[in-house]
Amino acid sequence: MDTDNKKTNRRYRLHRKIKGLYRFQVRQKIIYVPDSDDMTNKALRELHEKFNYQIQFEIPS
């Protein structure tokens, strides 16, 4: 039970780190990333790799 709580806290901490940089939907686990982004953000990569978030690239209009 304690490890689940640690994972949840870590996930929410990562949400706070990317909140100002990217648009995301928590319930659907989708992060919208601009097409020009180079994907070097560690928080973004961790959400994708460890928490199975999907990354959707956006082309600015």
Beta strands, then each sheet from edge to edge (+ up, - down):
strand 1: 23-25
strand 2: 30-34
strand 3: 54-58
sheet 1: 1+ 2- 3-
end
